[in-house]
Amino acid sequence: MKTRTVRTQHAAQRDDIGDLVTRRPLPGPNLDQLDPFLFLSHHGPQVYAPDNQGLPFGPHPHRGFETVTFILQGSLAHADSGDHTSVIEAGGVQWMTAGRGLVHAEISPEQFKRDGGPLEILQLWVNLPARLKMVEPAYTGLQFDQIPAIALDEERVMVKLIAGELNGTHGPIAPLTDTFMSTVSFTPSGNVNLPAPQGRTVFLYVVSGQLSVGGESVAPHHLIELNDDADSVLVQAVSDAVILYGHAAPFEEPMVAHGPFVMNSREEIRQAFEDYQAGRFGGLRL
């Protein structure tokens, strides 16, 4: 069976934020975006001491895209100007549609700041097409046990399905665009053919462990850019491993990003700043 081949492996660039260990595989020196996937930050893994300051992501605005946040270790408190609040624990996911604009904060809960502990978080930005840039903001927080787990290869592979369909199971998130999103964990020798329909952009990031993709060895903290040459991706594990895996149809539209805003033109970016400064995104007090 023919499977997709690797085009390029993009190493994540280290870009720490204070004492928060941060790697950023996208955008990178040789890859601006994987339409419609725009941005990925990998925070940790690290261990916070008791009586810490927690995460530094206080209130800030967004417009024009969606954020998907994966809490691999630790916990994360969310609040936004649409009156959505939650505390998501390890294994959970947050899916936020910024749409026409909101202000949100992603910080550590008081218990984590008091007690400390391990922390590892991924945040992925997924673009919205021009027709959906100004939709009403929305937010869904899912705990670990609210996300279906699909066991494959005699349970050596476990897919946590967040959005899309796999083997008759549907993820709990219904995105505004046709997006498949999951995390996949492996034990040694686990292998799986993941769906990757031709014409769609595949997003594959190696969070941890040693694997091969399409027969080529890949390393942790690398974004794997694939050729559009088959309808599936063969992933084989050498060690315990975790990947972030998704796919979506590219929009092939103009894209202008400036700080927390992603739109289709510079004029729309200017308008976003004006609307935010005028208070049209709403307010958030913590």
C-alpha positions as CSV (number, residue, x, y, z in Angstrom):
1,M,0.0,0.0,0.0
2,K,1.4,3.4,-1.0
3,T,1.7,5.9,1.8
4,R,2.7,9.6,1.8
5,T,6.5,10.3,1.8
6,V,8.4,12.9,3.8
7,R,9.2,16.1,2.0
8,T,11.1,17.9,4.8
9,Q,11.6,17.7,8.6
10,H,11.4,21.1,10.3
11,A,13.2,21.3,13.7
12,A,11.3,23.3,16.3
13,Q,13.2,26.5,17.2
14,R,13.8,27.2,20.9
15,D,12.0,30.4,21.9
16,D,11.6,30.4,25.7
17,I,9.2,32.9,27.4
18,G,10.8,33.7,30.7
19,D,11.2,30.5,32.6
20,L,8.7,28.7,30.3
21,V,10.5,26.3,28.0
22,T,9.1,26.9,24.5
23,R,9.7,25.4,21.1
24,R,8.2,26.7,18.0
25,P,8.1,24.5,14.9
26,L,5.7,26.7,13.0
27,P,6.3,29.2,11.6
28,G,10.0,28.4,11.1
29,P,13.0,29.5,9.1
30,N,11.9,27.5,6.0
31,L,8.1,27.2,6.5
32,D,5.7,30.1,7.0
33,Q,2.6,28.0,7.3
34,L,0.9,24.8,6.3
35,D,-2.4,26.2,5.0
36,P,-4.6,26.3,7.0
37,F,-2.3,25.5,9.9
38,L,-0.6,28.7,11.0
39,F,1.3,28.4,14.3
40,L,2.4,25.8,16.9
41,S,4.0,26.4,20.3
42,H,5.2,23.5,22.4
43,H,5.6,24.6,26.0
44,G,7.6,22.2,28.3
45,P,7.9,19.5,29.3
46,Q,9.2,20.9,32.6
47,V,8.5,20.8,36.3
48,Y,7.3,23.9,38.2
49,A,8.3,24.3,41.8
50,P,5.8,25.1,44.5
51,D,4.8,28.7,44.9
52,N,5.4,29.5,41.2
53,Q,4.1,32.3,39.1
54,G,2.4,30.0,36.6
55,L,1.9,30.6,32.9
56,P,2.4,34.2,31.5
57,F,-0.5,34.4,29.1
58,G,-2.7,37.0,30.7
59,P,-5.5,38.8,28.8
60,H,-4.8,39.3,25.1
61,P,-6.9,39.6,21.9
62,H,-7.4,37.4,18.9
63,R,-9.3,37.7,15.6
64,G,-9.7,35.6,12.4
65,F,-8.7,32.1,13.4
66,E,-9.1,29.3,16.0
67,T,-6.8,28.1,18.7
68,V,-6.6,24.4,19.8
69,T,-4.7,23.9,23.1
70,F,-3.6,20.4,24.2
71,I,-2.8,20.0,27.9
72,L,-0.5,17.0,28.0
73,Q,0.7,17.5,31.6
74,G,-0.5,19.9,34.3
75,S,-3.6,22.0,34.1
76,L,-4.8,25.2,32.4
77,A,-7.3,27.8,33.4
78,H,-9.2,29.6,30.6
79,A,-11.3,32.8,30.7
80,D,-12.5,35.0,27.8
81,S,-14.6,38.1,27.1
82,G,-17.5,35.8,25.9
83,D,-17.9,34.7,29.6
84,H,-16.4,31.2,29.0
85,T,-14.3,29.8,31.8
86,S,-12.8,26.4,32.6
87,V,-10.0,24.6,34.2
88,I,-8.8,21.8,31.9
89,E,-6.6,19.0,33.4
90,A,-4.0,16.8,31.8
91,G,-5.2,15.0,28.7
92,G,-7.8,17.6,28.0
93,V,-8.2,20.0,25.1
94,Q,-9.5,23.6,24.5
95,W,-10.9,24.6,21.2
96,M,-11.6,28.4,20.9
97,T,-13.0,30.2,17.8
98,A,-11.7,33.8,18.0
99,G,-13.8,34.7,15.0
100,R,-14.7,38.4,15.0
101,G,-12.7,39.0,18.1
102,L,-12.4,38.3,21.8
103,V,-10.0,38.8,24.7
104,H,-8.8,35.6,26.5
105,A,-6.4,34.5,29.1
106,E,-4.7,31.1,29.6
107,I,-3.1,30.9,33.0
108,S,-2.2,28.4,35.7
109,P,-4.9,27.6,38.3
110,E,-4.2,28.6,41.9
111,Q,-3.6,25.0,42.9
112,F,-0.9,24.6,40.3
113,K,0.8,27.8,41.3
114,R,0.7,26.7,45.0
115,D,1.8,23.1,44.5
116,G,3.8,23.1,41.3
117,G,4.2,20.0,39.2
118,P,4.9,18.8,35.6
119,L,3.6,20.9,32.7
120,E,3.5,20.4,28.9
121,I,1.1,22.2,26.6
122,L,0.7,22.5,22.8
123,Q,-1.1,25.3,21.1
124,L,-2.0,25.2,17.5
125,W,-3.6,28.0,15.5
126,V,-5.9,27.0,12.7
127,N,-6.9,29.6,10.1
128,L,-10.5,30.5,9.2
129,P,-11.5,31.2,5.6
130,A,-12.5,34.8,4.6
131,R,-16.2,33.9,4.8
132,L,-15.8,32.8,8.5
133,K,-13.3,35.4,9.8
134,M,-16.0,37.4,11.6
135,V,-18.2,34.6,13.0
136,E,-19.3,34.8,16.6
137,P,-16.6,33.7,19.1
138,A,-17.0,30.3,20.7
139,Y,-15.2,28.0,23.2
140,T,-15.3,24.4,24.2
141,G,-13.2,22.8,26.9
142,L,-12.9,19.0,27.0
143,Q,-11.5,16.9,29.8
144,F,-9.5,13.7,29.1
145,D,-12.5,11.4,29.6
146,Q,-14.7,13.4,27.2
147,I,-12.4,12.6,24.2
148,P,-12.9,9.2,22.5
149,A,-9.9,6.9,22.6
150,I,-9.5,4.5,19.6
151,A,-7.2,1.6,20.1
152,L,-5.3,0.3,17.1
153,D,-2.6,-2.3,16.3
154,E,-3.5,-4.5,19.3
155,E,-3.5,-1.4,21.6
156,R,0.0,-0.4,20.7
157,V,-1.5,2.7,19.2
158,M,-4.0,5.0,20.8
159,V,-5.8,7.8,18.9
160,K,-7.5,10.5,21.0
161,L,-10.0,11.8,18.5
162,I,-10.8,15.5,18.9
163,A,-12.4,16.4,15.6
164,G,-13.3,14.4,12.5
165,E,-14.2,10.7,12.0
166,L,-12.1,7.6,12.3
167,N,-13.3,4.0,12.1
168,G,-16.9,5.1,12.7
169,T,-16.1,7.2,15.7
170,H,-16.6,11.0,15.6
171,G,-14.7,13.5,17.7
172,P,-16.7,15.7,20.1
173,I,-15.7,19.0,18.4
174,A,-17.5,20.0,15.2
175,P,-15.2,22.6,13.7
176,L,-16.5,25.3,11.4
177,T,-14.2,23.9,8.7
178,D,-13.6,20.3,7.7
179,T,-10.7,19.6,10.0
180,F,-9.5,16.3,11.5
181,M,-7.5,16.6,14.7
182,S,-6.1,14.1,17.1
183,T,-3.2,13.1,19.3
184,V,-1.7,9.7,18.8
185,S,0.4,7.8,21.4
186,F,2.5,4.7,20.6
187,T,4.2,2.0,22.6
188,P,7.4,0.4,21.0
189,S,6.7,-1.4,17.7
190,G,3.2,0.2,17.3
191,N,2.4,1.1,13.8
192,V,-0.6,2.7,12.1
193,N,-1.7,3.9,8.7
194,L,-3.4,7.3,9.4
195,P,-5.9,8.8,6.9
196,A,-4.5,11.6,4.8
197,P,-6.7,12.1,1.8
198,Q,-4.9,13.6,-1.2
199,G,-5.5,17.3,-1.7
200,R,-5.5,17.9,2.0
201,T,-2.8,19.4,4.1
202,V,-1.4,17.0,6.8
203,F,-0.1,18.4,10.1
204,L,2.2,15.9,11.9
205,Y,4.4,17.1,14.8
206,V,6.5,14.7,16.8
207,V,6.0,15.6,20.5
208,S,8.2,12.9,21.9
209,G,9.8,9.6,21.1
210,Q,11.5,8.0,18.1
211,L,9.4,7.0,15.1
212,S,9.5,6.5,11.3
213,V,7.1,8.3,9.0
214,G,6.7,6.8,5.5
215,G,9.7,4.7,6.2
216,E,12.0,7.7,7.1
217,S,13.3,8.1,10.7
218,V,12.0,11.3,12.4
219,A,13.1,12.9,15.6
220,P,11.2,14.5,18.5
221,H,10.4,18.2,18.2
222,H,10.2,18.1,14.4
223,L,7.3,19.1,12.2
224,I,7.0,16.6,9.4
225,E,6.0,18.1,6.1
226,L,4.6,15.4,3.7
227,N,4.3,15.1,0.0
228,D,0.7,14.9,-1.4
229,D,1.4,11.5,-3.0
230,A,-1.0,9.1,-1.2
231,D,-4.1,8.9,0.9
232,S,-2.6,7.7,4.1
233,V,0.5,8.1,6.3
234,L,2.4,5.1,7.8
235,V,3.8,5.9,11.3
236,Q,5.9,3.3,13.1
237,A,7.2,3.7,16.6
238,V,10.6,2.7,17.8
239,S,10.0,3.8,21.4
240,D,7.1,5.2,23.4
241,A,6.0,8.2,21.4
242,V,3.4,10.9,21.0
243,I,2.4,12.9,17.9
244,L,0.0,15.6,17.1
245,Y,-1.9,14.6,13.9
246,G,-4.4,16.5,11.8
247,H,-5.4,17.3,8.3
248,A,-7.6,19.8,6.5
249,A,-8.3,21.3,3.1
250,P,-6.2,24.3,2.3
251,F,-8.0,27.6,1.7
252,E,-5.5,29.1,-0.8
253,E,-6.5,32.6,0.2
254,P,-4.3,35.7,0.9
255,M,-3.2,35.7,4.5
256,V,-1.9,38.7,6.5
257,A,-0.9,38.1,10.1
258,H,0.1,40.7,12.6
259,G,0.6,39.7,16.3
260,P,-2.7,38.2,17.5
261,F,-4.7,38.9,14.4
262,V,-4.9,36.8,11.2
263,M,-6.9,38.3,8.3
264,N,-6.9,38.5,4.5
265,S,-5.6,42.0,4.0
266,R,-3.6,44.8,5.7
267,E,-6.8,46.9,5.9
268,E,-8.5,44.2,7.9
269,I,-5.6,44.0,10.2
270,R,-5.7,47.8,10.7
271,Q,-9.5,47.5,11.4
272,A,-8.8,44.7,14.0
273,F,-6.4,46.9,15.9
274,E,-8.9,49.8,15.8
275,D,-11.8,47.6,17.0
276,Y,-9.7,46.1,19.8
277,Q,-8.5,49.5,21.0
278,A,-12.1,50.8,20.9
279,G,-13.2,48.0,23.2
280,R,-15.3,46.1,20.6
281,F,-13.8,42.8,21.6
282,G,-15.2,43.1,25.1
283,G,-13.3,43.1,28.3
284,L,-11.8,40.6,30.7
285,R,-10.8,41.0,34.3
286,L,-9.0,38.3,36.2
